[in-house]
Amino acid sequence: MVELVPTVLGMLSLICCMTYVGVAAAIALVATFSKRPSRRREARETLRILVRMQGDVSPQEP
């Protein structure tokens, strides 16, 4: 039973990582392909929070 703990923790970690990457990818797609500028702006802000971009990144709207 004790031998299974690292395997279970590894699987939980993998599931959490894959979920995080999936959410970040979905938000990145919305930020790129959304038709409404407000939705793109909100998605970029959310993505900044998730990814924690370094430096001063100012939003650039077309």
PyMOL Python script that loads the backbone (N, CA, C, O; Angstrom):
from pymol import cmd

cmd.read_pdbstr("""\
ATOM      1  N   MET A   1       0.827  -1.198   0.000  1.00  0.00           N
ATOM      2  CA  MET A   1       0.000   0.000   0.000  1.00  0.00           C
ATOM      3  C   MET A   1       0.867   1.255   0.000  1.00  0.00           C
ATOM      4  O   MET A   1       0.552   2.218  -0.700  1.00  0.00           O
ATOM      5  N   VAL A   2       1.936   1.263   0.760  1.00  0.00           N
ATOM      6  CA  VAL A   2       2.819   2.418   0.831  1.00  0.00           C
ATOM      7  C   VAL A   2       3.518   2.644  -0.509  1.00  0.00           C
ATOM      8  O   VAL A   2       3.855   3.777  -0.856  1.00  0.00           O
ATOM      9  N   GLU A   3       3.734   1.566  -1.256  1.00  0.00           N
ATOM     10  CA  GLU A   3       4.399   1.669  -2.551  1.00  0.00           C
ATOM     11  C   GLU A   3       3.524   2.383  -3.583  1.00  0.00           C
ATOM     12  O   GLU A   3       4.047   2.932  -4.552  1.00  0.00           O
ATOM     13  N   LEU A   4       2.221   2.384  -3.395  1.00  0.00           N
ATOM     14  CA  LEU A   4       1.310   3.007  -4.346  1.00  0.00           C
ATOM     15  C   LEU A   4       1.200   4.519  -4.166  1.00  0.00           C
ATOM     16  O   LEU A   4       0.755   5.218  -5.076  1.00  0.00           O
ATOM     17  N   VAL A   5       1.600   5.028  -3.006  1.00  0.00           N
ATOM     18  CA  VAL A   5       1.446   6.460  -2.727  1.00  0.00           C
ATOM     19  C   VAL A   5       2.188   7.321  -3.749  1.00  0.00           C
ATOM     20  O   VAL A   5       1.587   8.264  -4.264  1.00  0.00           O
ATOM     21  N   PRO A   6       3.468   7.055  -4.076  1.00  0.00           N
ATOM     22  CA  PRO A   6       4.127   7.891  -5.087  1.00  0.00           C
ATOM     23  C   PRO A   6       3.446   7.811  -6.455  1.00  0.00           C
ATOM     24  O   PRO A   6       3.386   8.809  -7.174  1.00  0.00           O
ATOM     25  N   THR A   7       2.941   6.649  -6.814  1.00  0.00           N
ATOM     26  CA  THR A   7       2.253   6.487  -8.090  1.00  0.00           C
ATOM     27  C   THR A   7       0.965   7.293  -8.111  1.00  0.00           C
ATOM     28  O   THR A   7       0.667   7.959  -9.103  1.00  0.00           O
ATOM     29  N   VAL A   8       0.204   7.241  -7.039  1.00  0.00           N
ATOM     30  CA  VAL A   8      -1.057   7.979  -6.958  1.00  0.00           C
ATOM     31  C   VAL A   8      -0.778   9.477  -6.975  1.00  0.00           C
ATOM     32  O   VAL A   8      -1.469  10.224  -7.667  1.00  0.00           O
ATOM     33  N   LEU A   9       0.225   9.926  -6.225  1.00  0.00           N
ATOM     34  CA  LEU A   9       0.560  11.349  -6.207  1.00  0.00           C
ATOM     35  C   LEU A   9       1.056  11.807  -7.576  1.00  0.00           C
ATOM     36  O   LEU A   9       0.755  12.920  -8.007  1.00  0.00           O
ATOM     37  N   GLY A  10       1.801  10.965  -8.245  1.00  0.00           N
ATOM     38  CA  GLY A  10       2.264  11.300  -9.587  1.00  0.00           C
ATOM     39  C   GLY A  10       1.108  11.421 -10.568  1.00  0.00           C
ATOM     40  O   GLY A  10       1.089  12.327 -11.402  1.00  0.00           O
ATOM     41  N   MET A  11       0.155  10.520 -10.473  1.00  0.00           N
ATOM     42  CA  MET A  11      -1.006  10.572 -11.355  1.00  0.00           C
ATOM     43  C   MET A  11      -1.855  11.816 -11.069  1.00  0.00           C
ATOM     44  O   MET A  11      -2.330  12.464 -12.001  1.00  0.00           O
ATOM     45  N   LEU A  12      -2.047  12.148  -9.805  1.00  0.00           N
ATOM     46  CA  LEU A  12      -2.805  13.353  -9.454  1.00  0.00           C
ATOM     47  C   LEU A  12      -2.094  14.601  -9.963  1.00  0.00           C
ATOM     48  O   LEU A  12      -2.734  15.524 -10.466  1.00  0.00           O
ATOM     49  N   SER A  13      -0.782  14.626  -9.832  1.00  0.00           N
ATOM     50  CA  SER A  13      -0.001  15.749 -10.331  1.00  0.00           C
ATOM     51  C   SER A  13      -0.133  15.871 -11.846  1.00  0.00           C
ATOM     52  O   SER A  13      -0.291  16.973 -12.371  1.00  0.00           O
ATOM     53  N   LEU A  14      -0.068  14.757 -12.536  1.00  0.00           N
ATOM     54  CA  LEU A  14      -0.211  14.755 -13.990  1.00  0.00           C
ATOM     55  C   LEU A  14      -1.592  15.253 -14.408  1.00  0.00           C
ATOM     56  O   LEU A  14      -1.710  16.042 -15.346  1.00  0.00           O
ATOM     57  N   ILE A  15      -2.624  14.805 -13.725  1.00  0.00           N
ATOM     58  CA  ILE A  15      -3.990  15.236 -14.037  1.00  0.00           C
ATOM     59  C   ILE A  15      -4.136  16.737 -13.815  1.00  0.00           C
ATOM     60  O   ILE A  15      -4.746  17.426 -14.633  1.00  0.00           O
ATOM     61  N   CYS A  16      -3.585  17.246 -12.728  1.00  0.00           N
ATOM     62  CA  CYS A  16      -3.651  18.691 -12.455  1.00  0.00           C
ATOM     63  C   CYS A  16      -2.898  19.490 -13.518  1.00  0.00           C
ATOM     64  O   CYS A  16      -3.383  20.522 -13.981  1.00  0.00           O
ATOM     65  N   CYS A  17      -1.732  19.018 -13.897  1.00  0.00           N
ATOM     66  CA  CYS A  17      -0.943  19.716 -14.921  1.00  0.00           C
ATOM     67  C   CYS A  17      -1.672  19.725 -16.262  1.00  0.00           C
ATOM     68  O   CYS A  17      -1.717  20.751 -16.940  1.00  0.00           O
ATOM     69  N   MET A  18      -2.232  18.602 -16.635  1.00  0.00           N
ATOM     70  CA  MET A  18      -2.938  18.524 -17.911  1.00  0.00           C
ATOM     71  C   MET A  18      -4.188  19.409 -17.915  1.00  0.00           C
ATOM     72  O   MET A  18      -4.512  20.018 -18.935  1.00  0.00           O
ATOM     73  N   THR A  19      -4.882  19.483 -16.791  1.00  0.00           N
ATOM     74  CA  THR A  19      -6.047  20.352 -16.679  1.00  0.00           C
ATOM     75  C   THR A  19      -5.637  21.813 -16.819  1.00  0.00           C
ATOM     76  O   THR A  19      -6.281  22.578 -17.537  1.00  0.00           O
ATOM     77  N   TYR A  20      -4.567  22.199 -16.134  1.00  0.00           N
ATOM     78  CA  TYR A  20      -4.065  23.573 -16.187  1.00  0.00           C
ATOM     79  C   TYR A  20      -3.668  23.944 -17.611  1.00  0.00           C
ATOM     80  O   TYR A  20      -4.022  25.019 -18.095  1.00  0.00           O
ATOM     81  N   VAL A  21      -2.943  23.070 -18.278  1.00  0.00           N
ATOM     82  CA  VAL A  21      -2.507  23.329 -19.652  1.00  0.00           C
ATOM     83  C   VAL A  21      -3.717  23.420 -20.586  1.00  0.00           C
ATOM     84  O   VAL A  21      -3.747  24.262 -21.483  1.00  0.00           O
ATOM     85  N   GLY A  22      -4.697  22.566 -20.379  1.00  0.00           N
ATOM     86  CA  GLY A  22      -5.896  22.607 -21.210  1.00  0.00           C
ATOM     87  C   GLY A  22      -6.670  23.903 -21.049  1.00  0.00           C
ATOM     88  O   GLY A  22      -7.139  24.478 -22.031  1.00  0.00           O
ATOM     89  N   VAL A  23      -6.804  24.362 -19.819  1.00  0.00           N
ATOM     90  CA  VAL A  23      -7.507  25.619 -19.563  1.00  0.00           C
ATOM     91  C   VAL A  23      -6.736  26.786 -20.179  1.00  0.00           C
ATOM     92  O   VAL A  23      -7.328  27.651 -20.825  1.00  0.00           O
ATOM     93  N   ALA A  24      -5.424  26.812 -19.979  1.00  0.00           N
ATOM     94  CA  ALA A  24      -4.609  27.889 -20.537  1.00  0.00           C
ATOM     95  C   ALA A  24      -4.680  27.882 -22.065  1.00  0.00           C
ATOM     96  O   ALA A  24      -4.743  28.947 -22.680  1.00  0.00           O
ATOM     97  N   ALA A  25      -4.672  26.708 -22.683  1.00  0.00           N
ATOM     98  CA  ALA A  25      -4.757  26.616 -24.143  1.00  0.00           C
ATOM     99  C   ALA A  25      -6.118  27.104 -24.640  1.00  0.00           C
ATOM    100  O   ALA A  25      -6.192  27.801 -25.652  1.00  0.00           O
ATOM    101  N   ALA A  26      -7.177  26.750 -23.947  1.00  0.00           N
ATOM    102  CA  ALA A  26      -8.515  27.194 -24.353  1.00  0.00           C
ATOM    103  C   ALA A  26      -8.630  28.713 -24.254  1.00  0.00           C
ATOM    104  O   ALA A  26      -9.203  29.353 -25.136  1.00  0.00           O
ATOM    105  N   ILE A  27      -8.090  29.286 -23.191  1.00  0.00           N
ATOM    106  CA  ILE A  27      -8.140  30.743 -23.035  1.00  0.00           C
ATOM    107  C   ILE A  27      -7.285  31.422 -24.096  1.00  0.00           C
ATOM    108  O   ILE A  27      -7.658  32.474 -24.615  1.00  0.00           O
ATOM    109  N   ALA A  28      -6.137  30.827 -24.422  1.00  0.00           N
ATOM    110  CA  ALA A  28      -5.287  31.395 -25.473  1.00  0.00           C
ATOM    111  C   ALA A  28      -6.002  31.381 -26.823  1.00  0.00           C
ATOM    112  O   ALA A  28      -5.879  32.327 -27.601  1.00  0.00           O
ATOM    113  N   LEU A  29      -6.744  30.319 -27.100  1.00  0.00           N
ATOM    114  CA  LEU A  29      -7.509  30.256 -28.352  1.00  0.00           C
ATOM    115  C   LEU A  29      -8.598  31.321 -28.393  1.00  0.00           C
ATOM    116  O   LEU A  29      -8.819  31.950 -29.428  1.00  0.00           O
ATOM    117  N   VAL A  30      -9.273  31.520 -27.276  1.00  0.00           N
ATOM    118  CA  VAL A  30     -10.301  32.563 -27.213  1.00  0.00           C
ATOM    119  C   VAL A  30      -9.656  33.930 -27.406  1.00  0.00           C
ATOM    120  O   VAL A  30     -10.190  34.776 -28.122  1.00  0.00           O
ATOM    121  N   ALA A  31      -8.503  34.147 -26.764  1.00  0.00           N
ATOM    122  CA  ALA A  31      -7.811  35.430 -26.879  1.00  0.00           C
ATOM    123  C   ALA A  31      -7.357  35.690 -28.303  1.00  0.00           C
ATOM    124  O   ALA A  31      -7.228  36.846 -28.705  1.00  0.00           O
ATOM    125  N   THR A  32      -7.116  34.653 -29.064  1.00  0.00           N
ATOM    126  CA  THR A  32      -6.628  34.811 -30.432  1.00  0.00           C
ATOM    127  C   THR A  32      -7.754  34.910 -31.453  1.00  0.00           C
ATOM    128  O   THR A  32      -7.691  35.742 -32.359  1.00  0.00           O
ATOM    129  N   PHE A  33      -8.782  34.077 -31.323  1.00  0.00           N
ATOM    130  CA  PHE A  33      -9.762  33.939 -32.392  1.00  0.00           C
ATOM    131  C   PHE A  33     -11.145  34.511 -32.103  1.00  0.00           C
ATOM    132  O   PHE A  33     -12.035  34.395 -32.945  1.00  0.00           O
ATOM    133  N   SER A  34     -11.350  35.115 -30.957  1.00  0.00           N
ATOM    134  CA  SER A  34     -12.665  35.653 -30.654  1.00  0.00           C
ATOM    135  C   SER A  34     -12.978  36.852 -31.547  1.00  0.00           C
ATOM    136  O   SER A  34     -12.090  37.638 -31.875  1.00  0.00           O
ATOM    137  N   LYS A  35     -14.233  36.986 -31.933  1.00  0.00           N
ATOM    138  CA  LYS A  35     -14.643  38.085 -32.813  1.00  0.00           C
ATOM    139  C   LYS A  35     -14.828  39.388 -32.036  1.00  0.00           C
ATOM    140  O   LYS A  35     -14.622  40.473 -32.579  1.00  0.00           O
ATOM    141  N   ARG A  36     -15.213  39.278 -30.774  1.00  0.00           N
ATOM    142  CA  ARG A  36     -15.467  40.482 -29.988  1.00  0.00           C
ATOM    143  C   ARG A  36     -14.196  40.950 -29.294  1.00  0.00           C
ATOM    144  O   ARG A  36     -13.546  40.155 -28.615  1.00  0.00           O
ATOM    145  N   PRO A  37     -13.826  42.210 -29.444  1.00  0.00           N
ATOM    146  CA  PRO A  37     -12.612  42.732 -28.801  1.00  0.00           C
ATOM    147  C   PRO A  37     -12.662  42.631 -27.276  1.00  0.00           C
ATOM    148  O   PRO A  37     -11.637  42.401 -26.634  1.00  0.00           O
ATOM    149  N   SER A  38     -13.846  42.802 -26.698  1.00  0.00           N
ATOM    150  CA  SER A  38     -13.953  42.730 -25.237  1.00  0.00           C
ATOM    151  C   SER A  38     -13.639  41.319 -24.732  1.00  0.00           C
ATOM    152  O   SER A  38     -12.995  41.155 -23.696  1.00  0.00           O
ATOM    153  N   ARG A  39     -14.092  40.313 -25.465  1.00  0.00           N
ATOM    154  CA  ARG A  39     -13.809  38.937 -25.071  1.00  0.00           C
ATOM    155  C   ARG A  39     -12.318  38.628 -25.215  1.00  0.00           C
ATOM    156  O   ARG A  39     -11.740  37.959 -24.360  1.00  0.00           O
ATOM    157  N   ARG A  40     -11.695  39.112 -26.292  1.00  0.00           N
ATOM    158  CA  ARG A  40     -10.249  38.919 -26.468  1.00  0.00           C
ATOM    159  C   ARG A  40      -9.480  39.583 -25.338  1.00  0.00           C
ATOM    160  O   ARG A  40      -8.532  39.004 -24.806  1.00  0.00           O
ATOM    161  N   ARG A  41      -9.879  40.791 -24.968  1.00  0.00           N
ATOM    162  CA  ARG A  41      -9.206  41.522 -23.901  1.00  0.00           C
ATOM    163  C   ARG A  41      -9.324  40.779 -22.572  1.00  0.00           C
ATOM    164  O   ARG A  41      -8.338  40.644 -21.847  1.00  0.00           O
ATOM    165  N   GLU A  42     -10.521  40.300 -22.250  1.00  0.00           N
ATOM    166  CA  GLU A  42     -10.730  39.559 -21.005  1.00  0.00           C
ATOM    167  C   GLU A  42      -9.933  38.263 -20.989  1.00  0.00           C
ATOM    168  O   GLU A  42      -9.367  37.892 -19.961  1.00  0.00           O
ATOM    169  N   ALA A  43      -9.885  37.569 -22.133  1.00  0.00           N
ATOM    170  CA  ALA A  43      -9.123  36.324 -22.203  1.00  0.00           C
ATOM    171  C   ALA A  43      -7.640  36.584 -22.014  1.00  0.00           C
ATOM    172  O   ALA A  43      -6.955  35.811 -21.344  1.00  0.00           O
ATOM    173  N   ARG A  44      -7.134  37.672 -22.601  1.00  0.00           N
ATOM    174  CA  ARG A  44      -5.711  38.003 -22.419  1.00  0.00           C
ATOM    175  C   ARG A  44      -5.398  38.314 -20.965  1.00  0.00           C
ATOM    176  O   ARG A  44      -4.360  37.897 -20.451  1.00  0.00           O
ATOM    177  N   GLU A  45      -6.281  39.039 -20.300  1.00  0.00           N
ATOM    178  CA  GLU A  45      -6.065  39.349 -18.886  1.00  0.00           C
ATOM    179  C   GLU A  45      -6.044  38.070 -18.042  1.00  0.00           C
ATOM    180  O   GLU A  45      -5.198  37.915 -17.161  1.00  0.00           O
ATOM    181  N   THR A  46      -6.967  37.173 -18.314  1.00  0.00           N
ATOM    182  CA  THR A  46      -7.007  35.906 -17.587  1.00  0.00           C
ATOM    183  C   THR A  46      -5.757  35.088 -17.863  1.00  0.00           C
ATOM    184  O   THR A  46      -5.199  34.471 -16.956  1.00  0.00           O
ATOM    185  N   LEU A  47      -5.320  35.085 -19.111  1.00  0.00           N
ATOM    186  CA  LEU A  47      -4.113  34.351 -19.471  1.00  0.00           C
ATOM    187  C   LEU A  47      -2.888  34.931 -18.775  1.00  0.00           C
ATOM    188  O   LEU A  47      -2.007  34.186 -18.348  1.00  0.00           O
ATOM    189  N   ARG A  48      -2.827  36.254 -18.658  1.00  0.00           N
ATOM    190  CA  ARG A  48      -1.712  36.882 -17.930  1.00  0.00           C
ATOM    191  C   ARG A  48      -1.666  36.412 -16.484  1.00  0.00           C
ATOM    192  O   ARG A  48      -0.590  36.164 -15.940  1.00  0.00           O
ATOM    193  N   ILE A  49      -2.823  36.292 -15.871  1.00  0.00           N
ATOM    194  CA  ILE A  49      -2.873  35.843 -14.476  1.00  0.00           C
ATOM    195  C   ILE A  49      -2.403  34.394 -14.375  1.00  0.00           C
ATOM    196  O   ILE A  49      -1.641  34.051 -13.471  1.00  0.00           O
ATOM    197  N   LEU A  50      -2.853  33.544 -15.297  1.00  0.00           N
ATOM    198  CA  LEU A  50      -2.483  32.134 -15.255  1.00  0.00           C
ATOM    199  C   LEU A  50      -1.002  31.913 -15.533  1.00  0.00           C
ATOM    200  O   LEU A  50      -0.357  31.093 -14.880  1.00  0.00           O
ATOM    201  N   VAL A  51      -0.470  32.644 -16.497  1.00  0.00           N
ATOM    202  CA  VAL A  51       0.896  32.395 -16.930  1.00  0.00           C
ATOM    203  C   VAL A  51       1.904  33.245 -16.157  1.00  0.00           C
ATOM    204  O   VAL A  51       3.077  32.881 -16.069  1.00  0.00           O
ATOM    205  N   ARG A  52       1.466  34.354 -15.605  1.00  0.00           N
ATOM    206  CA  ARG A  52       2.352  35.265 -14.876  1.00  0.00           C
ATOM    207  C   ARG A  52       3.515  35.718 -15.754  1.00  0.00           C
ATOM    208  O   ARG A  52       4.680  35.430 -15.479  1.00  0.00           O
ATOM    209  N   MET A  53       3.165  36.424 -16.802  1.00  0.00           N
ATOM    210  CA  MET A  53       4.184  36.919 -17.724  1.00  0.00           C
ATOM    211  C   MET A  53       5.140  37.865 -17.001  1.00  0.00           C
ATOM    212  O   MET A  53       4.732  38.638 -16.134  1.00  0.00           O
ATOM    213  N   GLN A  54       6.403  37.791 -17.368  1.00  0.00           N
ATOM    214  CA  GLN A  54       7.428  38.632 -16.763  1.00  0.00           C
ATOM    215  C   GLN A  54       7.533  39.946 -17.524  1.00  0.00           C
ATOM    216  O   GLN A  54       7.299  39.996 -18.732  1.00  0.00           O
ATOM    217  N   GLY A  55       7.891  41.014 -16.804  1.00  0.00           N
ATOM    218  CA  GLY A  55       8.097  42.307 -17.438  1.00  0.00           C
ATOM    219  C   GLY A  55       6.797  43.061 -17.649  1.00  0.00           C
ATOM    220  O   GLY A  55       5.717  42.598 -17.282  1.00  0.00           O
ATOM    221  N   ASP A  56       6.927  44.218 -18.242  1.00  0.00           N
ATOM    222  CA  ASP A  56       5.779  45.075 -18.501  1.00  0.00           C
ATOM    223  C   ASP A  56       5.190  44.707 -19.847  1.00  0.00           C
ATOM    224  O   ASP A  56       5.782  44.993 -20.888  1.00  0.00           O
ATOM    225  N   VAL A  57       4.037  44.080 -19.831  1.00  0.00           N
ATOM    226  CA  VAL A  57       3.375  43.680 -21.065  1.00  0.00           C
ATOM    227  C   VAL A  57       2.097  44.498 -21.170  1.00  0.00           C
ATOM    228  O   VAL A  57       1.172  44.327 -20.375  1.00  0.00           O
ATOM    229  N   SER A  58       2.052  45.380 -22.147  1.00  0.00           N
ATOM    230  CA  SER A  58       0.866  46.187 -22.333  1.00  0.00           C
ATOM    231  C   SER A  58       0.007  45.580 -23.440  1.00  0.00           C
ATOM    232  O   SER A  58       0.538  45.114 -24.449  1.00  0.00           O
ATOM    233  N   PRO A  59      -1.314  45.581 -23.261  1.00  0.00           N
ATOM    234  CA  PRO A  59      -2.185  44.983 -24.272  1.00  0.00           C
ATOM    235  C   PRO A  59      -2.141  45.812 -25.552  1.00  0.00           C
ATOM    236  O   PRO A  59      -2.123  47.042 -25.509  1.00  0.00           O
ATOM    237  N   GLN A  60      -2.123  45.129 -26.679  1.00  0.00           N
ATOM    238  CA  GLN A  60      -2.092  45.813 -27.971  1.00  0.00           C
ATOM    239  C   GLN A  60      -3.315  45.396 -28.770  1.00  0.00           C
ATOM    240  O   GLN A  60      -3.389  44.273 -29.269  1.00  0.00           O
ATOM    241  N   GLU A  61      -4.261  46.293 -28.889  1.00  0.00           N
ATOM    242  CA  GLU A  61      -5.471  46.044 -29.665  1.00  0.00           C
ATOM    243  C   GLU A  61      -5.260  46.550 -31.077  1.00  0.00           C
ATOM    244  O   GLU A  61      -4.630  47.591 -31.268  1.00  0.00           O
ATOM    245  N   PRO A  62      -5.767  45.847 -32.063  1.00  0.00           N
ATOM    246  CA  PRO A  62      -5.627  46.312 -33.464  1.00  0.00           C
ATOM    247  C   PRO A  62      -6.438  47.544 -33.745  1.00  0.00           C
ATOM    248  O   PRO A  62      -6.424  48.049 -34.867  1.00  0.00           O
TER     249      PRO A  62
END
""", "prot")
cmd.dss("prot")
cmd.show_as("cartoon", "prot")
cmd.util.cbc("prot")
cmd.orient("prot")
